[in-house]
Amino acid sequence: MLKTRIKTLFFILFLMPLCLHVSAQVPLLLNDGENQRFFTFNEIEALPDSTASLTFGQVLSKQHAQQFRPSKLSSPKTVEPGWAYWYRIRISNTNNTRKNWLLEFMDQTIDSITVYSPRKGGGYSKTSFGAAYHFDERLYHHKNFTHNISSDLQGTHTYYIRVVSHQPVNVIVVLRSVNWFIHYALDEYLFFGAFYGMLTVFGLYNLMMFFAIRQKQYLYYVMYNVSIGFYEMCTDGIAYQYVWPNSPHWNQYAYGVALYFASVSGMLFTLSLLHVKARAPQMYKIFVWAIVLRSVFFLGCLFIDKCWFNYKIIEIVPLLLACYTGFYVMRKGYWPARFFVVGYSFLFVGFIIKLLIALDVPWLPFGPVTHYSLSFCFIMEMLFISFAIAEKVRALKKKKDYVQRRIIRQMKQNEELKDNINRQLEHQVQERTRELSVKSEVIEQQNDELKAMNLLLKDQAEEISRINVLLEKDNITLHNDIEKVTHDRVMSAEVDFEEFSRIYPDRETCFGFLAKLKWEKGYACRRCEHTHYSGGHLPYSRRCSKCGYEESVIAYTILQNTRIPINKAFYMIFLMYSTKGKISSHKLSEVLDIRQSTCWAYSSRIKKIMETKKKELRNAGHKGWSKLVIDVGDD
């Protein structure tokens, strides 16, 4: 009895994996009563290949066939970029279906999909497609990937799918009839047309408002609309189908570029619409830092690792900043912010739904509503943002009307004040005019009297002028006579040095006298005989304007190279000439307060010149001493 139980237990344990294996894979039945079915949970099995080197033959082998495991999620998801993931599905055709069927893969970002389909005569056929291939290579020109299912195969058959992608993707496999695929695709593209049409309308309207009002917020909002539109086109596959169908490499990260511009333009729009710099200065600084850091991260994604574009979760930071700032400004009393808060709340809900779908939350069903929830939230956000802009314009218009009314009221008050002032001024002008009329009559009488007095004074002034002219002539004649008499008396008599110094008091006077004597007959350069000159460095010296030779006033005179002060030298020459050389050097030393040896040497030189110029000095009179000064240079 014990042995029987043990055998039975072993038999059950042996059959359990087979039973689990059989119950794990549930085939989908081709049923003409249904139009579509999603492969979920145990309807799809997965085998990860970390080396991405397994061949289809190896996957079919018993060793790897037993490693397939049912999906734990409603839709399988690749985790490691660069790995190859094998999926196995079973389709049963036992009712002789009349419809044509296809497999549709909902995620447009999958780089490469290879489907191994069973053939009617045995074996498998291989078909490859994906985002890494040109769009024109697809079987149907649709944004999603499709693969036809043969309706001729009877019974249950297994299909193998190999997926490789540079980023985590959702492997959403749907079995659809071709008729239903065409029907739903047309409805879906109609929805896309309405969605992108609304984005275009919003963008064009705000662009026209920008050109009309010239406020930056409209330009930022246009940039935001365009960026959101391109982001949605990238995620929906519309951009790859219509904009860049032959650029698969760019299509892999174009969504990240569009998302960056949407994020930055959205933050700039928030700053402009809510006047954050004036109403919330601290939040303004946070926004600036957020824009800078987001730009740095974008450059890192672009030039370091494009896989960083997959971290879309960072967009929750600017979204939360915008929501909090809108709520903060609204509490401050800025009412246009209430529409802003409602609009961004819709966007926040759509973002959360997308995040929950990415996390494969089991209680959130996958379908058109959840798939396009973010697009719907974008439309609602743009609608309420338009209300916010309109409310701001209305507030500005209301403020403008209030200011205009105040200006008009102030202008009326100014007009009344101006009229009152003008009346007062007219009254004052009239009174002042009467006063001036009376005074003008008095002034006119006084002017007549003044004219008569002026005529009398004019006659007297002319008489005084004639007398002054005569007196001035007499004074000039008297002054000249006095100077001449004084000079002649000094030069003709034996005077002391003090009296002599009244005529030649200093060095400048002596130099001026010498210049008149030396160049009395005109200047001629001693080197080139040029007659034009300019002033030199020393007082009264002259520089030739042709050769540049400079001649001082004492050069070629008896005063050249003498160390005696020039006015004393003048007086010594005068004493020697007036005494005919008979004055002694001792007397000269006593009179001029100069050493006797110096007086003797200089007086000897003067005597020598007097002897040389004896004939010229005989009838020279009191001016003869000047000949002793000048003519010595010619010897």
Disulfide bonds with the S-S distance in Angstrom:
none
